[in-house]
Amino acid sequence: MSVAVSARSAVSKIWWYVRELTGETAYERYVAHARKDHPDAPVCSRRAFERARTDRQEADPRQGFRCC
């Protein structure tokens, strides 16, 4: 494996980890789950999903980090 391919693979893995850590993939996982398990139900927009997620986190501080 060349150095360029190894570097690209490492960057790809780091990028995946950062997206998982920050919650960026939460909406993608929600959409995949909704379409697979509830195909007839409407999928909410990313904005509505993030609003509900923030509301859940604020209602229960154990679900996420709070700065204040």
N, C-alpha and C positions, 0 to 999 in steps of 0.2 A: 504494500500500500504506500502510495507516495505521501510526502509531507503535506501537500495541498489537500489531499483527500482526508488525511487524518485531522488536519486543522479544521476543515469544513465540518467533519463529523463532531469534533469537540465543540465547536461553536453551536452547532445544531442542538446538541444535548444541553448545553448551558442555556440556550434560548428557551428550550422546552421547560427546563427547571424554573427559570425566572417567571415564565408565564404561569406555571402551576402555582408557584409561591405567591404571586400577586393576585391570583384569582381571575386572570384574564381568560382562562379556558372554561370558567364556570358556565357562561352562557352557551358556549358550544356544546358542553356536556348536557345541559338542560335541553337544548333543541334536539340533540340526538336521542335523548331519552323520550321526550315528548312525541317525536315522530315515530319512534319504534313501538312504544308501549301505549300511546294514546293517539293513534293516527287520525281520528275524527275530531279531536279537540283542537281548538285554535292555539297557536303558539304565540305567546305574548312577545312584544317587541323587546329589544335589548334595553331600552330605556325603562320600560315597565318592570322588566326582570331586575335590573340594577336597583330600582327604587324599592321593590319588595325585599331584595337582599339586604339593602341598607337598613330598612325598617326592622327586619328580623334581627340584625346585628345590634342595633340600638336598643331594642327591647330586651335582648339577652346578651349582656356583655361577654359571656363565656364563649360566644360564637365568633368573636373576632377581636381584633385589637382596637382599642379606643385611645385617642391621643389625650383626651381631657376627662 
